[in-house]
Amino acid sequence: MSTEVMTDNRASILLVDDMEDNLMALEAVLGSLNEPLVRARSGEEAMKALLRQRFAVILLDVRMPGMDGFETASNIKRLDQTKDVPIIFLTGTDNDAGYAFRGYATGAADYLTKPFDPWVLRAKVTVFLELHRKNQQLEKILAREQQQFDELAARLSAIETHMAASSLKDVLELRHHVTHMEELVREMRRGRGA
């Protein structure tokens, strides 16, 4: 499937499984979400994909040759740029309760056994896609607020410098700076809904 970089409105989903049939089944279930689906056939491939782009959620098979799902998840959670990406573990065995415990201990957000209910999987992935979008919105709001705070700090610094270097006859210029800062504060309050 597509390996395009995530845009503002689309959230890539990483599918990690060593079996072609399993990857095809995941694509069939998740294709209707209209989000980029990126395949990885091993833990190593998954790590490379995670270093190239951001993902909203990872569907990770537990049993794979080489780096298994648990080791892959541990590596994902160690990296600053990937540690917050939610992982849904997928496994073909449900008789070993230790797998579920180990999955959650490794940092999994959820755990499903195969064969999984397509509706349940799609619903779970949809929740993580929505969370990802909300986090992106929050990041944009915080970046805008940081820019506004930086502008306020710069204006305050300019006022302090101006006051230190001049007499009170420059009050009109100072009032202009203060008025502009008040406008920024009002805009920030509107942005927060206050």
C-alpha positions as CSV (number, residue, x, y, z in Angstrom):
1,M,0.0,0.0,0.0
2,S,1.0,3.6,0.2
3,T,4.1,4.9,1.9
4,E,3.2,8.5,1.6
5,V,4.0,10.9,4.4
6,M,1.0,11.8,6.6
7,T,-0.7,15.1,5.7
8,D,-2.7,17.3,8.1
9,N,-5.9,15.4,7.5
10,R,-4.6,11.9,7.0
11,A,-3.1,9.6,9.6
12,S,-0.9,6.7,8.5
13,I,-1.4,3.3,10.0
14,L,1.6,0.9,10.2
15,L,0.8,-2.8,9.7
16,V,3.5,-5.1,10.9
17,D,3.2,-8.9,10.1
18,D,5.5,-11.4,8.5
19,M,2.6,-13.2,6.8
20,E,1.3,-11.8,3.5
21,D,-2.2,-13.2,4.1
22,N,-2.4,-11.3,7.4
23,L,-1.3,-8.1,5.8
24,M,-3.9,-8.5,3.1
25,A,-6.6,-9.2,5.7
26,L,-5.7,-6.0,7.7
27,E,-5.7,-3.9,4.5
28,A,-9.2,-5.3,3.6
29,V,-10.5,-4.5,7.0
30,L,-8.9,-1.0,7.3
31,G,-9.1,0.1,3.7
32,S,-12.5,1.7,4.2
33,L,-11.0,4.2,6.7
34,N,-9.3,5.9,3.7
35,E,-6.0,6.4,5.5
36,P,-2.6,5.5,4.3
37,L,-1.7,1.9,5.2
38,V,2.0,1.2,5.3
39,R,3.3,-2.4,5.4
40,A,6.2,-3.9,7.3
41,R,7.1,-7.6,7.1
42,S,9.4,-7.5,10.1
43,G,10.3,-5.6,13.2
44,E,13.3,-4.2,11.5
45,E,11.2,-2.9,8.6
46,A,8.8,-1.4,11.0
47,M,11.5,0.5,12.8
48,K,12.8,1.9,9.5
49,A,9.2,3.0,8.5
50,L,8.8,4.7,11.9
51,L,12.0,6.7,11.4
52,R,10.8,7.9,8.0
53,Q,7.3,9.2,8.9
54,R,4.8,9.6,11.7
55,F,2.0,7.1,12.4
56,A,-1.3,7.4,14.2
57,V,-1.3,3.7,15.3
58,I,0.7,0.5,14.8
59,L,-0.9,-2.9,14.4
60,L,1.9,-5.3,15.4
61,D,2.0,-9.1,15.2
62,V,3.5,-10.8,18.2
63,R,5.1,-13.8,16.6
64,M,7.6,-12.9,13.9
65,P,11.0,-14.4,13.0
66,G,14.0,-12.3,14.1
67,M,12.8,-9.3,16.1
68,D,9.4,-10.4,17.5
69,G,6.5,-8.1,18.3
70,F,7.6,-7.6,21.9
71,E,11.1,-6.6,21.0
72,T,9.8,-4.3,18.3
73,A,7.4,-2.6,20.7
74,S,10.3,-2.2,23.2
75,N,12.4,-0.5,20.6
76,I,9.5,1.7,19.5
77,K,8.8,2.8,23.1
78,R,12.5,3.7,23.6
79,L,12.7,6.3,20.9
80,D,11.5,9.8,21.7
81,Q,9.9,10.3,18.3
82,T,7.9,7.0,18.5
83,K,7.3,6.4,22.2
84,D,3.8,7.8,22.1
85,V,2.5,6.0,19.1
86,P,-0.2,3.5,20.3
87,I,0.4,-0.2,19.5
88,I,-2.3,-2.8,19.1
89,F,-0.8,-6.2,19.4
90,L,-2.2,-9.0,17.2
91,T,-1.6,-12.6,18.0
92,G,-2.9,-16.0,16.8
93,T,-2.9,-17.5,20.3
94,D,-5.3,-16.7,23.0
95,N,-4.5,-19.5,25.4
96,D,-1.4,-17.9,26.9
97,A,-2.5,-15.1,29.3
98,G,1.2,-14.3,29.7
99,Y,1.2,-12.9,26.1
100,A,-1.4,-10.3,26.9
101,F,0.4,-9.3,30.1
102,R,3.7,-9.1,28.3
103,G,2.1,-7.0,25.6
104,Y,0.7,-4.5,28.0
105,A,3.9,-4.4,30.0
106,T,5.8,-3.6,26.8
107,G,3.6,-0.6,26.2
108,A,0.7,-1.9,24.1
109,A,-2.4,0.2,24.1
110,D,-4.5,-2.9,23.2
111,Y,-4.3,-6.6,22.4
112,L,-6.4,-8.7,20.0
113,T,-6.3,-12.4,19.2
114,K,-6.7,-13.7,15.6
115,P,-9.1,-14.3,14.1
116,F,-10.3,-10.8,15.2
117,D,-13.7,-9.3,14.6
118,P,-13.2,-6.8,11.7
119,W,-15.7,-4.4,13.2
120,V,-14.0,-4.4,16.6
121,L,-10.6,-3.8,15.0
122,R,-11.8,-1.0,12.8
123,A,-13.6,0.6,15.8
124,K,-10.4,0.4,17.9
125,V,-8.2,1.9,15.1
126,T,-10.8,4.6,14.5
127,V,-10.5,5.7,18.2
128,F,-6.7,6.0,17.9
129,L,-7.0,7.9,14.6
130,E,-9.3,10.4,16.3
131,L,-6.9,10.7,19.3
132,H,-4.1,11.4,16.8
133,R,-6.1,14.1,15.1
134,K,-7.0,15.7,18.4
135,N,-3.3,15.7,19.4
136,Q,-2.3,17.3,16.1
137,Q,-4.9,20.0,16.7
138,L,-3.6,20.5,20.2
139,E,0.0,20.8,18.9
140,K,-1.1,23.5,16.5
141,I,-2.9,25.5,19.2
142,L,0.1,25.2,21.5
143,A,2.5,26.3,18.8
144,R,0.3,29.3,18.0
145,E,0.1,30.2,21.7
146,Q,3.9,29.9,22.0
147,Q,4.3,32.2,19.1
148,Q,2.0,34.7,20.8
149,F,3.8,34.5,24.1
150,D,7.1,35.0,22.3
151,E,5.7,38.1,20.7
152,L,4.5,39.4,24.0
153,A,7.9,38.8,25.6
154,A,9.6,40.6,22.7
155,R,7.3,43.6,23.1
156,L,7.8,43.8,26.8
157,S,11.5,43.7,26.3
158,A,11.2,46.5,23.8
159,I,9.2,48.6,26.3
160,E,11.7,48.0,29.0
161,T,14.6,49.0,26.7
162,H,12.7,52.1,25.5
163,M,11.9,53.1,29.1
164,A,15.5,52.7,30.2
165,A,16.8,54.8,27.3
166,S,14.2,57.6,27.2
167,S,12.2,60.0,29.3
168,L,8.5,59.9,29.9
169,K,7.8,62.1,26.8
170,D,7.7,58.9,24.8
171,V,4.6,57.7,26.6
172,L,2.6,57.6,23.3
173,E,5.0,55.0,21.8
174,L,4.8,52.9,25.0
175,R,1.0,53.1,24.9
176,H,1.0,51.7,21.4
177,H,3.1,48.7,22.5
178,V,0.8,48.1,25.6
179,T,-2.3,48.3,23.4
180,H,-0.9,45.8,21.0
181,M,0.0,43.4,23.9
182,E,-3.6,43.8,25.2
183,E,-4.9,42.8,21.8
184,L,-2.7,39.7,21.8
185,V,-3.9,38.7,25.2
186,R,-7.6,39.1,24.1
187,E,-6.8,37.0,21.0
188,M,-5.2,34.3,23.1
189,R,-8.2,34.2,25.5
190,R,-10.6,33.8,22.5
191,G,-8.4,31.0,21.3
192,R,-8.8,29.2,24.6
193,G,-12.5,29.9,24.8
194,A,-12.0,31.9,28.0
